[in-house]
């Protein structure tokens, strides 16, 4: 074997042994680089006689070309191997099952609470909150229901044991004490809603000892019953997702409003199991309301000579029952997983007026 053949064999084995492009580059430099073995060989041609150069020149050039071609071929092979390895490591099995659906659902009461909040937010109302365990004073007295007033009997109250100073707390019987808290802490103009829990000693298919109400309060220099009616109409249109509604006013009595009005909503219940709003000969109780009593304004630090306002309050559970066809209020609180799956809402579908309230 000639020197050239043995050099070629050595370089070829180095090319085959190169495991990656870095190693192959080193082989290339050691053979074809400035000081590489083949380059050094080619330099010897200058010192040869013309006959010898004629014989060796083509041999050296062929050697260089063959090694160069072998390096290129190995490089392509290594690149393919690297690509295949990467594709294998990044492979996605498109036949795998999709991510499972979320298990939990949003309770219909929470859904309706969010829907009502979205509707009133659009009308420019802020959300105000108060505690479930409330001062007797805020739940009753400052709402013009003094101790021993017969109106206290209208609310079947859960009382909390008396404090050391003799004062009593109650589980709030309605969300109206949030009106008191808001008027005591803010200056008019006031425009709030206050959705939340309320408690009464009461239980049947339409009454629950713990239930949910929404309260609305608007205080300004010029407010009237027309504004109140318009506000409730807007609520009904958006909530029941209908173009037209008709409200009927009935005189009523609440100690904290004067005059007091209860509102009924025209509906059609002639088809069993179905209810349509804005038409028909039936009426559905919607909310209690009225113009805030001047005595309440005064007891909450607002000048009744300068300001007036309206307030309203309705049942969230009752609205949820109506809208989503739930016959018994008690089922809301039984935590039956099958019921929750059936009546619950997708957790990521937040109700908005633009995106839809109850998709
Ligand atoms: C009130 O509670 C007044 N605070 C509403 C109000 C606010 C009037 C502001 C004027 C101005 P009422 O007792 O009617 O009113 O209750 C309002 C609604 O709460 C009822 O129409 C009903 O939908 C709901 N509700 C009352 N008790 C229960 C109960 N035990 N279970 C479920 N919902 C109830």
Boltz pocket constraint, residues with backbone or C-beta under 6 A from the ligand:
constraints:
  - pocket:
      binder: B
      contacts: [[A, 154], [A, 173], [A, 174], [A, 175], [A, 176], [A, 200], [A, 202], [A, 203], [A, 206], [A, 207], [A, 208], [A, 209], [A, 210], [A, 211], [A, 212], [A, 213], [A, 215], [A, 216], [A, 254], [A, 257], [A, 285], [A, 286], [A, 287], [A, 288], [A, 289], [A, 290], [A, 311], [A, 312], [A, 313], [A, 314], [A, 315], [A, 316], [A, 317], [A, 318], [A, 329]]
      max_distance: 6.0
